[in-house]
Amino acid sequence: MLRRQRIIRNRIHKVVDGALFAVGFYLAFVLRSNAEALGDWLMRFFELFGGTREIQPLNQYQLYVVLAVPAAMVLLAHYGFYNRPLVSTRRQTAFALFKVCTVLTIGVIIIMFLTREQLARAVIILFGVFSFLLVMVKEEFVRWWIRTGLEKGHYERRLVLVGTPDDTAVLREDLRERDRHGIRIVGEIDVNDFPIDSLVNVLHEQSPSGVILAARNTVFGQLEKVIQACELEGVEVWLIADFFKTQISRTTVDDLYGRPMMVFRSTPEDSWQGVGKLAVDAVGAIVLILFSSPIMALAALAVRITSTGPVIFRQQRSGLNGRPFTMYKFRTMVTDAEQRKQELAAFNEMSGPVFKVTNDPRITPVGRWLRKFSLDEFPQLFNVLRGEMSLVGPRPLPVDETRRFDDFAHRRRLSVKPGLTCLWQISGRSNVRDFKEWVRLDLEYIDNWSLWLDFKILIQTIPIVLRGSGAK
């Protein structure tokens, strides 16, 4: 994981952990305050820790909360809690956290002793216990989330190593030693003995998320060809080398476990806006699913009653970096639509690999109405929830259409997650007949992406859907 990504991940963890320590303090106070109501045995147990029998108001503990929560963040960082591997062992996590909670609890009690504050020490001890339990629960949830994501390939970095055999061998072992769970090497290429076409084939077949160039003693001209091929494809290049001229990519400096790197990126870089986009996708998908569930139920019933065949249409589409995923839609065509596609090839109104026909005879009457108001797209909210799509992004194309791209530069639209709506969607999609214009709009979105642009596209999509300016 690159340093920038580690920083973003650790900042998120620090904010969440700080909140959990604050919650732990509050829970400790609540439990100590209600000790007598819960049982006299509990009160006697708390008195073993010393302090007064009476419990002071919560505001008298505020100073210690203000001191303890930031101190916890400092101690967690000091004991290497945020330098663990992506998926660390429970023992490693619990041991580091136990040390932090123990030192923090003892430290607060010492401060109380020095300042001669007559406060219930049981609150401080319970604060350490609750904080430990809350953070461990959070870590277990994160462990489950990451392992589930790794199994589905969502958080796995699929990398191709390009360089001399000696350089790639050293780098491969280094990556496996430091990050066994988050990185998968899907190809290795000797930069001194391969045609550039073989790299392109690997990019298409393996759908990597990045290419690492580790070639210290290689002709720079050959490395430049690799970088140019990757930037056309929209695939990140992590270069352990010197600067090169690029046409599209933005160059940034980073490091991979202490190895200096140049990153040539022609897509939006990791940032807090990117984290915000993930949050908007997750929350937005859940809210839209809840509010649209009656509409989806009626749409599913209409499809089931009016035509034979499955309610949900499933198709393999090209996702992030071209990796296939199963996209869901309400079925709007007859069941043998794919078989009849060749019969209509002569009527295709779109240039390039995409197939579009006005008044397509394969569309059912209900399907035409669903398409008019884009209701057939609603099941894709579950694709968004699964992390395969975003609310805003280039529309996903069928895998077979992606393979027929006649210009490799068009594949850069695959460098971000596909979405439910995009610039093409709000720019009169039914009137766009040139695939190059479609790609131009997608690349314009990628090159100018911001969270604010996503919000503007979402807002402009609403009236288009309500007016029924959907697909033909």
FIDRENLUM-407518 format. One record per residue (C-alpha): residue number from 0; residue in three letters; x negated, y, z negated. Coordinates in Angstrom, 3 decimals, always signed. Each point is the difference from the previous one (the first is absolute). Example, Ala and Ser with C-alpha at 12.3 -4.5 7.8 and 13.67 -1.06 7.14 Angstrom:
SITE   seq   type          x          y          z
SITE     0    ala    -12.300     -4.500     -7.800
SITE     1    ser     -1.370     +3.440     +0.660
END
This chain:
SITE   seq   type          x          y          z
SITE     0    met     +0.000     +0.000     +0.000
SITE     1    leu     -1.390     +3.403     +0.991
SITE     2    arg     -0.719     +2.564     -2.708
SITE     3    arg     +2.842     +2.291     +1.093
SITE     4    gln     +2.482     -2.858     -0.315
SITE     5    arg     -1.418     -1.014     -3.389
SITE     6    ile     +0.342     +3.583     -1.253
SITE     7    ile     +3.658     +0.207     +1.039
SITE     8    arg     +0.764     -3.403     -1.535
SITE     9    asn     -1.755     +0.862     -3.273
SITE    10    arg     +1.723     +3.382     -0.320
SITE    11    ile     +3.385     -1.664     +0.339
SITE    12    his     -0.954     -2.547     -2.668
SITE    13    lys     -1.243     +2.748     -2.328
SITE    14    val     +3.235     +1.973     +0.259
SITE    15    val     +2.108     -3.129     -0.620
SITE    16    asp     -2.236     -1.174     -2.868
SITE    17    gly     +0.119     +3.428     -1.658
SITE    18    ala     +3.793     -0.060     +0.155
SITE    19    leu     +0.056     -3.522     -1.489
SITE    20    phe     -2.243     +1.042     -2.910
SITE    21    ala     +2.366     +2.908     -0.697
SITE    22    val     +2.980     -2.387     +0.113
SITE    23    gly     -1.903     -2.344     -2.336
SITE    24    phe     -0.387     +2.810     -2.531
SITE    25    tyr     +3.722     +0.788     +0.173
SITE    26    leu     +0.999     -3.660     -0.419
SITE    27    ala     -2.333     -0.304     -3.004
SITE    28    phe     +1.636     +3.005     -1.630
SITE    29    val     +3.515     -1.315     +0.688
SITE    30    leu     -0.791     -3.430     -1.457
SITE    31    arg     -1.648     +1.473     -3.111
SITE    32    ser     +2.899     +2.446     -0.464
SITE    33    asn     +2.545     -2.811     +0.039
SITE    34    ala     -2.030     -2.451     -2.100
SITE    35    glu     +2.322     +0.160     -3.010
SITE    36    ala     +3.071     -0.533     +2.167
SITE    37    leu     -1.598     -3.034     +1.640
SITE    38    gly     -0.844     -1.654     -3.303
SITE    39    asp     -1.761     +0.634     -3.291
SITE    40    trp     -2.605     -2.649     +0.884
SITE    41    leu     -1.082     +2.075     +2.978
SITE    42    met     -0.360     +3.075     -2.193
SITE    43    arg     -2.165     -1.922     -2.483
SITE    44    phe     -2.109     -1.279     +2.908
SITE    45    phe     -0.630     +3.547     +1.223
SITE    46    glu     -0.946     +1.136     -3.493
SITE    47    leu     -2.918     -2.436     +0.115
SITE    48    phe     -1.679     +2.410     +2.452
SITE    49    gly     +0.154     +2.808     -2.538
SITE    50    gly     +1.487     +3.433     +0.488
SITE    51    thr     +3.304     +1.329     -1.289
SITE    52    arg     +3.316     -1.813     -0.177
SITE    53    glu     +1.779     +2.985     +1.515
SITE    54    ile     -0.321     +0.683     +3.724
SITE    55    gln     -0.837     +3.519     +1.117
SITE    56    pro     +1.760     +1.761     +2.922
SITE    57    leu     -1.215     -0.827     +3.485
SITE    58    asn     -1.390     +3.506     +0.590
SITE    59    gln     -2.647     -0.588     -2.695
SITE    60    tyr     -1.468     -2.743     +2.192
SITE    61    gln     -0.149     +2.115     +3.166
SITE    62    leu     -3.599     +1.080     -0.534
SITE    63    tyr     -1.117     -3.623     -0.179
SITE    64    val     +1.928     -0.868     +3.167
SITE    65    val     -1.658     +2.910     +1.809
SITE    66    leu     -3.402     -1.257     -1.136
SITE    67    ala     +0.610     -3.746     +0.353
SITE    68    val     +1.400     -0.187     +3.549
SITE    69    pro     -2.916     +1.836     +1.746
SITE    70    ala     -2.443     -1.889     -2.263
SITE    71    ala     +1.544     -3.262     +1.182
SITE    72    met     -0.642     +0.981     +3.648
SITE    73    val     -3.629     +0.822     -0.809
SITE    74    leu     -0.505     -3.273     -1.880
SITE    75    leu     +1.630     -2.075     +2.763
SITE    76    ala     -2.386     +1.533     +2.524
SITE    77    his     -2.968     -0.437     -2.375
SITE    78    tyr     +0.659     -3.708     -0.513
SITE    79    gly     +0.293     -0.598     +3.753
SITE    80    phe     +3.742     -0.597     +0.008
SITE    81    tyr     +0.350     +1.767     +3.363
SITE    82    asn     -3.074     -1.591     +1.575
SITE    83    arg     +1.432     -3.516     -0.011
SITE    84    pro     +0.601     -1.957     +3.224
SITE    85    leu     +3.363     +0.403     +1.743
SITE    86    val     +1.209     -3.201     -1.687
SITE    87    ser     -1.915     -0.469     -3.270
SITE    88    thr     +0.421     -2.797     -2.528
SITE    89    arg     +2.444     +0.389     -2.891
SITE    90    arg     -2.860     -0.573     -2.441
SITE    91    gln     -2.049     +2.808     +1.498
SITE    92    thr     +2.996     +2.356     -0.041
SITE    93    ala     +1.112     -0.882     -3.534
SITE    94    phe     -3.519     +0.227     -1.470
SITE    95    ala     -0.674     +3.474     +1.414
SITE    96    leu     +3.442     +1.239     -1.035
SITE    97    phe     -0.325     -1.493     -3.499
SITE    98    lys     -3.293     +1.831     -0.553
SITE    99    val     +1.555     +3.295     +1.100
SITE   100    cys     +3.096     -0.371     -2.201
SITE   101    thr     -2.102     -1.069     -3.009
SITE   102    val     -2.493     +2.868     +0.303
SITE   103    leu     +2.829     +2.477     +0.600
SITE   104    thr     +2.004     -1.176     -3.009
SITE   105    ile     -2.996     +0.097     -2.329
SITE   106    gly     -0.993     +3.410     +1.345
SITE   107    val     +3.438     +1.531     -0.650
SITE   108    ile     +0.110     -1.465     -3.533
SITE   109    ile     -3.467     +1.465     -0.734
SITE   110    ile     +1.153     +3.425     +1.222
SITE   111    met     +3.081     -0.254     -2.230
SITE   112    phe     -2.274     -0.868     -2.961
SITE   113    leu     -2.366     +2.909     +0.681
SITE   114    thr     +2.840     +2.481     +0.388
SITE   115    arg     +1.733     -1.456     -3.108
SITE   116    glu     +3.279     -0.414     +1.862
SITE   117    gln     +2.445     -2.107     -2.035
SITE   118    leu     +1.696     -1.654     +2.977
SITE   119    ala     +1.217     -3.572     +0.393
SITE   120    arg     -3.028     -1.940     +1.198
SITE   121    ala     +2.258     -2.795     +1.199
SITE   122    val     +1.090     +2.318     +2.830
SITE   123    ile     -3.585     +0.222     +1.229
SITE   124    ile     -0.574     -3.751     -0.247
SITE   125    leu     +3.295     -0.731     +1.750
SITE   126    phe     -1.010     +2.555     +2.627
SITE   127    gly     -3.061     -2.102     +0.820
SITE   128    val     +2.056     -3.211     +0.123
SITE   129    phe     +2.796     +1.402     +2.157
SITE   130    ser     -2.459     +1.713     +2.360
SITE   131    phe     -1.862     -3.272     +0.469
SITE   132    leu     +3.215     -1.894     +0.747
SITE   133    leu     +1.423     +2.638     +2.365
SITE   134    val     -3.181     +0.313     +2.056
SITE   135    met     -0.363     -3.803     +0.155
SITE   136    val     +3.584     -0.287     +1.273
SITE   137    lys     -0.819     +2.628     +2.613
SITE   138    glu     -3.154     -1.880     +0.986
SITE   139    glu     +1.970     -3.251     +0.319
SITE   140    phe     +2.510     +1.723     +2.273
SITE   141    val     -2.813     +1.505     +2.090
SITE   142    arg     -1.702     -3.421     +0.165
SITE   143    trp     +3.238     -1.606     +1.234
SITE   144    trp     +0.607     +2.846     +2.470
SITE   145    ile     -3.519     -0.174     +1.434
SITE   146    arg     -0.061     -3.806     +0.205
SITE   147    thr     +3.383     +0.023     +1.770
SITE   148    gly     -1.247     +2.694     +2.355
SITE   149    leu     -3.243     -1.877     +0.664
SITE   150    glu     +1.920     -3.180     +0.795
SITE   151    lys     +2.079     +1.930     +2.531
SITE   152    gly     -3.063     +1.861     +1.302
SITE   153    his     +1.254     +3.460     -1.049
SITE   154    tyr     -3.063     +0.985     -2.079
SITE   155    glu     -2.573     -2.094     +1.750
SITE   156    arg     -2.690     +1.847     +1.943
SITE   157    arg     -0.617     -2.047     +3.155
SITE   158    leu     -3.460     +0.978     +1.221
SITE   159    val     -2.176     -0.747     +3.014
SITE   160    leu     -3.773     +0.206     -0.580
SITE   161    val     -2.037     +1.270     +2.937
SITE   162    gly     -3.773     +0.082     -0.116
SITE   163    thr     -3.080     -2.146     +0.123
SITE   164    pro     +0.398     -3.495     -1.530
SITE   165    asp     -2.348     +0.865     -2.882
SITE   166    asp     +1.833     +3.228     -0.857
SITE   167    thr     +3.496     -1.513     +0.163
SITE   168    ala     -1.076     -3.012     -2.101
SITE   169    val     -1.243     +2.256     -2.816
SITE   170    leu     +3.095     +2.177     +0.159
SITE   171    arg     +2.338     -3.016     +0.083
SITE   172    glu     -1.490     -1.445     -3.194
SITE   173    asp     +0.089     +3.408     -1.678
SITE   174    leu     +3.697     +0.424     +0.802
SITE   175    arg     +0.892     -3.493     -1.186
SITE   176    glu     -1.852     +0.526     -3.271
SITE   177    arg     +1.543     +3.370     -0.826
SITE   178    asp     +3.521     -0.225     +1.455
SITE   179    arg     +1.151     -3.593     +0.510
SITE   180    his     +3.730     +0.717     -0.040
SITE   181    gly     +0.536     +3.204     +1.976
SITE   182    ile     -2.236     -0.661     +3.027
SITE   183    arg     +0.153     -2.691     +2.650
SITE   184    ile     -2.619     -0.283     +2.743
SITE   185    val     +1.895     -0.934     +3.192
SITE   186    gly     -2.911     +0.239     +2.432
SITE   187    glu     -3.737     +0.550     +0.363
SITE   188    ile     -1.608     +1.267     +3.188
SITE   189    asp     -3.661     +0.337     +0.935
SITE   190    val     -0.225     +3.561     +1.290
SITE   191    asn     -3.073     -0.765     +2.137
SITE   192    asp     +1.532     -2.903     +1.917
SITE   193    phe     +3.671     +0.528     +0.841
SITE   194    pro     +2.160     +1.728     +2.621
SITE   195    ile     +2.286     +2.729     -1.345
SITE   196    asp     +3.017     -1.991     +1.268
SITE   197    ser     -0.622     -2.679     -2.631
SITE   198    leu     +0.382     +2.602     -2.761
SITE   199    val     +3.258     +1.224     +1.547
SITE   200    asn     +1.281     -3.583     +0.096
SITE   201    val     -0.828     -0.463     -3.703
SITE   202    leu     +1.837     +3.256     -0.823
SITE   203    his     +3.079     -1.217     +1.866
SITE   204    glu     -0.013     -3.555     -1.315
SITE   205    gln     -0.952     +0.582     -3.656
SITE   206    ser     +1.710     +3.396     -0.622
SITE   207    pro     -2.816     +1.240     -2.287
SITE   208    ser     +0.397     +3.129     -2.105
SITE   209    gly     -3.619     +1.006     +0.439
SITE   210    val     -3.334     -0.681     +1.687
SITE   211    ile     -3.288     +0.265     -1.913
SITE   212    leu     -3.085     +0.831     +2.030
SITE   213    ala     -3.093     -1.245     -1.830
SITE   214    ala     -2.778     +0.338     +2.530
SITE   215    arg     -3.194     +1.663     -1.109
SITE   216    asn     -2.201     -1.055     +2.907
SITE   217    thr     +2.475     +0.187     +2.878
SITE   218    val     +0.157     +2.145     +3.110
SITE   219    phe     +2.269     +2.922     -0.930
SITE   220    gly     +1.622     -0.021     +3.416
SITE   221    gln     +1.509     -3.426     -0.683
SITE   222    leu     +1.342     +1.151     -3.382
SITE   223    glu     +1.560     +3.029     +1.655
SITE   224    lys     +1.953     -2.296     +2.342
SITE   225    val     +1.332     -1.917     -3.006
SITE   226    ile     +1.135     +3.221     -1.685
SITE   227    gln     +1.659     +1.294     +3.168
SITE   228    ala     +1.857     -3.302     +0.485
SITE   229    cys     +1.244     +0.057     -3.597
SITE   230    glu     +1.138     +3.617     +0.074
SITE   231    leu     +2.070     -0.696     +3.115
SITE   232    glu     +1.609     -2.908     -1.871
SITE   233    gly     +0.593     +2.087     -3.124
SITE   234    val     -2.159     -2.329     -2.140
SITE   235    glu     -2.221     +1.512     -2.691
SITE   236    val     -3.757     -0.331     +0.380
SITE   237    trp     -2.229     -0.094     -3.069
SITE   238    leu     -3.486     +0.787     +1.220
SITE   239    ile     -3.205     -0.635     -1.899
SITE   240    ala     -2.051     +2.091     +2.394
SITE   241    asp     -0.359     +3.556     +1.317
SITE   242    phe     +2.407     +2.440     +1.633
SITE   243    phe     +1.531     -0.574     +3.445
SITE   244    lys     +2.098     +2.169     +2.253
SITE   245    thr     +3.713     -0.780     -0.148
SITE   246    gln     +2.987     +1.395     +1.909
SITE   247    ile     +2.901     -0.723     -2.364
SITE   248    ser     -1.310     -1.297     -3.311
SITE   249    arg     -0.626     +2.194     -3.009
SITE   250    thr     -3.289     -0.859     -1.692
SITE   251    thr     -0.243     -0.263     -3.795
SITE   252    val     -2.692     -1.179     -2.377
SITE   253    asp     +0.773     -2.809     -2.423
SITE   254    asp     -1.754     -2.914     -1.643
SITE   255    leu     +0.678     -3.723     -0.277
SITE   256    tyr     -1.349     -1.148     -3.376
SITE   257    gly     -2.954     +2.373     +0.220
SITE   258    arg     -0.622     -0.429     +3.750
SITE   259    pro     +0.270     +3.409     +1.754
SITE   260    met     +2.501     -0.074     +2.846
SITE   261    met     +1.402     +2.183     +2.730
SITE   262    val     +3.728     -0.582     +0.596
SITE   263    phe     +1.372     +0.879     +3.446
SITE   264    arg     +3.755     +0.289     -0.439
SITE   265    ser     +2.580     +0.966     +2.635
SITE   266    thr     +2.905     -0.600     -2.423
SITE   267    pro     +1.135     +1.696     -3.245
SITE   268    glu     -2.483     -0.687     -2.794
SITE   269    asp     +0.794     -1.324     -3.465
SITE   270    ser     +1.335     +2.825     -2.146
SITE   271    trp     +2.558     +0.927     -2.623
SITE   272    gln     +2.385     +0.773     +2.844
SITE   273    gly     -0.403     -3.613     +1.099
SITE   274    val     +0.907     -1.171     -3.511
SITE   275    gly     +3.009     +2.341     +0.131
SITE   276    lys     +1.065     -1.539     +3.303
SITE   277    leu     -0.059     -3.488     -1.558
SITE   278    ala     +2.113     +1.258     -2.905
SITE   279    val     +2.487     +1.715     +2.315
SITE   280    asp     +0.268     -3.184     +2.084
SITE   281    ala     +0.678     -2.211     -3.024
SITE   282    val     +2.460     +2.337     -1.743
SITE   283    gly     +1.647     +1.070     +3.261
SITE   284    ala     +0.506     -3.597     +1.147
SITE   285    ile     +1.580     -1.026     -3.322
SITE   286    val     +2.330     +3.028     -0.074
SITE   287    leu     +1.029     -0.393     +3.649
SITE   288    ile     +0.634     -3.739     -0.442
SITE   289    leu     +2.246     +0.686     -2.996
SITE   290    phe     +1.975     +2.775     +1.704
SITE   291    ser     +0.256     -1.731     +3.380
SITE   292    ser     +0.828     -3.483     -1.282
SITE   293    pro     +3.788     +0.420     +0.647
SITE   294    ile     -0.732     +1.182     +3.551
SITE   295    met     -2.401     -2.884     +0.583
SITE   296    ala     +2.579     -2.452     -1.330
SITE   297    leu     +2.634     +1.336     +2.445
SITE   298    ala     -2.497     -0.046     +2.869
SITE   299    ala     -0.959     -3.596     -0.779
SITE   300    leu     +3.678     -0.997     -0.154
SITE   301    ala     +0.684     +1.701     +3.352
SITE   302    val     -2.910     -1.824     +1.658
SITE   303    arg     +1.084     -3.338     -1.469
SITE   304    ile     +3.661     +0.355     +1.090
SITE   305    thr     -0.498     +1.387     +3.508
SITE   306    ser     -2.735     -2.284     +1.382
SITE   307    thr     -1.644     -3.356     -0.543
SITE   308    gly     -3.508     -0.270     -1.308
SITE   309    pro     -1.974     +1.239     -3.023
SITE   310    val     +0.856     +3.343     -1.614
SITE   311    ile     -3.654     +0.983     -0.439
SITE   312    phe     -2.317     +0.164     +2.995
SITE   313    arg     -3.611     -0.847     -0.843
SITE   314    gln     -2.892     +0.821     +2.283
SITE   315    gln     -3.772     +0.078     -0.252
SITE   316    arg     -1.172     +3.612     +0.197
SITE   317    ser     -3.467     +1.533     -0.137
SITE   318    gly     -0.658     +1.569     -3.379
SITE   319    leu     -2.986     +1.759     -1.543
SITE   320    asn     -3.143     -0.625     +2.098
SITE   321    gly     +2.151     -2.130     +2.318
SITE   322    arg     +0.612     -2.694     -2.599
SITE   323    pro     +3.303     -1.787     +0.803
SITE   324    phe     +2.901     +0.108     -2.448
SITE   325    thr     +3.647     -1.052     +0.154
SITE   326    met     +2.266     +3.016     +0.527
SITE   327    tyr     +3.678     -0.161     -0.920
SITE   328    lys     +2.941     +1.552     +1.866
SITE   329    phe     +3.703     -0.621     +0.266
SITE   330    arg     +0.486     -2.030     +3.177
SITE   331    thr     +1.372     +2.295     +2.720
SITE   332    met     -0.490     -2.289     +3.006
SITE   333    val     +1.245     -3.368     +1.146
SITE   334    thr     -1.935     -2.977     -1.297
SITE   335    asp     -1.737     -0.731     +3.324
SITE   336    ala     -1.193     +3.605     +0.441
SITE   337    glu     -3.690     -0.919     +0.150
SITE   338    gln     +0.624     -2.595     +2.725
SITE   339    arg     +1.942     +2.546     +2.086
SITE   340    lys     -2.674     +2.681     -0.346
SITE   341    gln     -1.812     -1.112     +3.156
SITE   342    glu     +3.206     +0.410     +2.020
SITE   343    leu     +0.079     +3.688     -0.912
SITE   344    ala     -3.711     +0.709     +0.484
SITE   345    ala     +0.681     +1.877     +3.246
SITE   346    phe     +2.259     +2.474     -1.868
SITE   347    asn     -2.585     +0.942     -2.632
SITE   348    glu     +0.071     +3.802     -0.445
SITE   349    met     -3.184     +0.313     -2.060
SITE   350    ser     -3.501     +0.145     +1.410
SITE   351    gly     -2.644     -2.173     -1.602
SITE   352    pro     +0.596     -3.179     -2.013
SITE   353    val     +3.249     +1.090     -1.711
SITE   354    phe     +3.395     -1.252     +1.203
SITE   355    lys     +2.981     +2.396     -0.051
SITE   356    val     +3.224     -0.187     +2.032
SITE   357    thr     +2.982     +2.361     -0.172
SITE   358    asn     +3.287     -1.861     -0.513
SITE   359    asp     -1.839     -3.259     -0.577
SITE   360    pro     +2.575     -2.754     +0.759
SITE   361    arg     -1.455     -2.188     -2.753
SITE   362    ile     +1.229     +2.383     -2.718
SITE   363    thr     +3.261     -1.000     -1.699
SITE   364    pro     +2.803     +2.583     -0.516
SITE   365    val     -0.635     +0.116     -3.745
SITE   366    gly     -3.737     +0.077     +0.667
SITE   367    arg     +0.390     +3.074     +2.209
SITE   368    trp     +1.831     +1.784     -2.824
SITE   369    leu     -2.635     -1.061     -2.552
SITE   370    arg     -2.763     +1.289     +2.270
SITE   371    lys     +1.787     +3.303     +0.588
SITE   372    phe     -0.227     +0.844     -3.706
SITE   373    ser     -3.277     -1.930     -0.583
SITE   374    leu     +1.791     -2.280     -2.465
SITE   375    asp     -1.764     -3.018     +1.501
SITE   376    glu     -3.265     +1.322     -1.461
SITE   377    phe     +1.177     -0.017     -3.637
SITE   378    pro     -1.358     -3.508     -0.814
SITE   379    gln     -3.484     +1.396     +0.678
SITE   380    leu     +0.261     +1.683     -3.402
SITE   381    phe     -0.921     -3.432     -1.363
SITE   382    asn     -3.106     +0.064     +2.239
SITE   383    val     -0.864     +3.333     -1.626
SITE   384    leu     +0.529     -1.502     -3.453
SITE   385    arg     -2.295     -2.908     +0.933
SITE   386    gly     -2.756     +2.441     +0.981
SITE   387    glu     +0.084     -0.971     +3.696
SITE   388    met     +1.502     +3.279     +1.179
SITE   389    ser     +0.332     +3.601     -1.117
SITE   390    leu     +2.966     +2.373     +0.101
SITE   391    val     -1.902     +2.152     +2.502
SITE   392    gly     -2.451     -1.328     +2.566
SITE   393    pro     -0.281     -1.184     +3.613
SITE   394    arg     +2.771     -2.401     +0.924
SITE   395    pro     -1.249     -3.635     -0.041
SITE   396    leu     -0.189     -1.669     +3.405
SITE   397    pro     +0.427     -3.722     +0.697
SITE   398    val     -3.307     -1.879     -0.078
SITE   399    asp     +0.239     -0.974     +3.676
SITE   400    glu     +0.424     +3.665     +1.028
SITE   401    thr     -3.008     +1.025     -2.084
SITE   402    arg     -2.114     -2.621     +1.756
SITE   403    arg     +0.886     +1.562     +3.363
SITE   404    phe     -1.438     +3.427     -0.816
SITE   405    asp     -1.928     +1.079     +3.096
SITE   406    asp     -1.845     +2.721     -1.913
SITE   407    phe     -1.812     -1.046     -3.184
SITE   408    ala     +0.330     +3.583     -1.290
SITE   409    his     +3.722     -0.741     -0.441
SITE   410    arg     -0.890     -2.467     -2.751
SITE   411    arg     -0.893     +2.906     -2.296
SITE   412    arg     +3.721     +0.298     -0.721
SITE   413    leu     -0.493     -3.300     -1.879
SITE   414    ser     -2.462     +1.601     -2.417
SITE   415    val     +2.801     +1.047     -2.397
SITE   416    lys     +3.011     -1.889     -1.305
SITE   417    pro     +2.960     -0.063     +2.378
SITE   418    gly     +3.084     +1.869     -1.152
SITE   419    leu     +3.769     +0.325     +0.184
SITE   420    thr     -0.193     +3.436     +1.575
SITE   421    cys     -2.679     +2.127     +1.656
SITE   422    leu     -0.598     +3.001     +2.257
SITE   423    trp     +1.208     -2.050     +2.971
SITE   424    gln     +3.237     -0.687     -1.865
SITE   425    ile     +0.786     +3.679     -0.536
SITE   426    ser     -1.267     +1.132     +3.417
SITE   427    gly     +2.819     -1.499     +2.050
SITE   428    arg     -1.140     -3.628     +0.157
SITE   429    ser     +2.673     -0.916     +2.542
SITE   430    asn     -1.447     +2.609     +2.383
SITE   431    val     -3.635     -1.090     -0.323
SITE   432    arg     -0.686     -2.272     +2.976
SITE   433    asp     -3.809     +0.176     +0.143
SITE   434    phe     -1.783     -2.286     -2.463
SITE   435    lys     -3.017     +2.322     +0.047
SITE   436    glu     +2.209     +2.803     -1.319
SITE   437    trp     +1.248     -2.338     -2.726
SITE   438    val     -3.601     -0.800     -0.985
SITE   439    arg     -0.922     +3.688     +0.151
SITE   440    leu     +2.682     +0.794     -2.575
SITE   441    asp     -1.179     -2.854     -2.236
SITE   442    leu     -3.631     +1.145     +0.161
SITE   443    glu     +1.091     +3.586     -0.657
SITE   444    tyr     +1.662     -1.280     -3.173
SITE   445    ile     -3.121     -1.959     -1.037
SITE   446    asp     -2.391     +2.892     +0.650
SITE   447    asn     +2.160     +2.539     -1.883
SITE   448    trp     +1.375     -2.225     -2.730
SITE   449    ser     +0.948     +1.423     -3.372
SITE   450    leu     +2.623     -0.831     -2.593
SITE   451    trp     +1.809     +3.197     +0.954
SITE   452    leu     +0.145     -1.131     +3.651
SITE   453    asp     +1.624     -3.260     -1.159
SITE   454    phe     +2.656     +1.943     -1.921
SITE   455    lys     +0.727     +2.206     +3.021
SITE   456    ile     +0.411     -3.043     +2.252
SITE   457    leu     +2.302     -1.694     -2.540
SITE   458    ile     +2.159     +3.130     -0.314
SITE   459    gln     +0.246     +0.428     +3.793
SITE   460    thr     +0.922     -3.676     +0.387
SITE   461    ile     +3.184     +0.343     -2.096
SITE   462    pro     +2.040     +2.147     +2.455
SITE   463    ile     -1.203     -2.113     +2.938
SITE   464    val     +1.339     -3.150     -1.657
SITE   465    leu     +3.276     +1.686     -0.982
SITE   466    arg     +0.510     +1.345     +3.557
SITE   467    gly     -0.562     -3.465     +1.401
SITE   468    ser     -2.985     +0.978     +2.149
SITE   469    gly     -1.388     -3.504     -0.374
SITE   470    ala     -1.446     -2.464     +2.432
SITE   471    lys     +1.903     -0.805     +3.137
END
